[in-house]
């Protein structure tokens, strides 16, 4: 490792230290409590896919809009549940695209324009009848349902167990967690309308605390990293991407060879997470990523985000605990150079 790279790592560790110190040590307990309240741990024990589908859809609706607005809309209008789609598709649907997960490709339902790939059948189709916020969510619900029904044989828990077992190259082997993670994310990323970020976020919680006795689940969830604009922009503003010569636009490149996810993973390997809670695994990328997100998020610590910072100039927030070590780069300028 060269001098400049060593300096980059020291900077990365220093500038992220406050985010880890301020992160709740109850991280895993909080996830477990949330899953318990939603009945997910019981559903995992029963291998009941219905409640897990309902829970996943409640989180998938958060894409592209603030959490508060999404939850308010769902509270007022309602969402969609497993049994509703199961009932709707019990008899052979008139639209051939609803006959299987593979046929469903390119449904193209648009709620605002009230059209789809088979407009002559739309008035009899069950898909638009669910009161979701937009047509993409309606498609996501049916795509997820058909994935679980047809790919997982209606047993999402068994499918996860099987995929992880097949991908497991053995405890202690390099790349084990990544192989198991990819065994889930790659097929599930083809579910319509579900971003890689949201998929990683929801699966991480399910795997970490859905059944702590499932070692493969916990190991895989530990290494699930979800990069959103808050995390990406934090790495920009603090100078981390610049110092590693890894400037890139937010998007797929965040998961590329020199992307945000890779840097966070390597940072986690240099940090002993047990210092923040003795019950944590030593290497805990998910915790590190969550700490960065919480430091920035409006419903977290609300410190490093576009509402607090004028991104055309260097950050002037002298009260930020990372202020003195942060490079405070003007985000928009850096993005234009990338």
Secondary structure, DSSP 4 states (H G I P E B T S, - for coil): --HHHHHHHHHHHHHHHHHHHHS-TTHHHHHHHHHHHTTHHHHHHHT-HHHHHHHHHHHHTTTTS-HHHHHHHHHHH----HHHHHHHTSSPPSSGGGS-TTTTTT---BTTTTB-TTGGGGGG-SGGGS--SSHHHHHHHHHHHHIIIIISTT-HHHHHHHHHHHH---TT-TTHHHHHHHHHHHHHTTSTT--HHHHHHHHHHHHHHS-TT-HHHHHHHHT-----HHHHHHHHHTTHHHHTT----SSGGGGSTTSHHHHHHHHHHTS-GGGT-TTS-SS-HHHHHHHHHHHH-TTTT--SSTTTS-TTS----TTSTTTTT-----HHHHHHH-
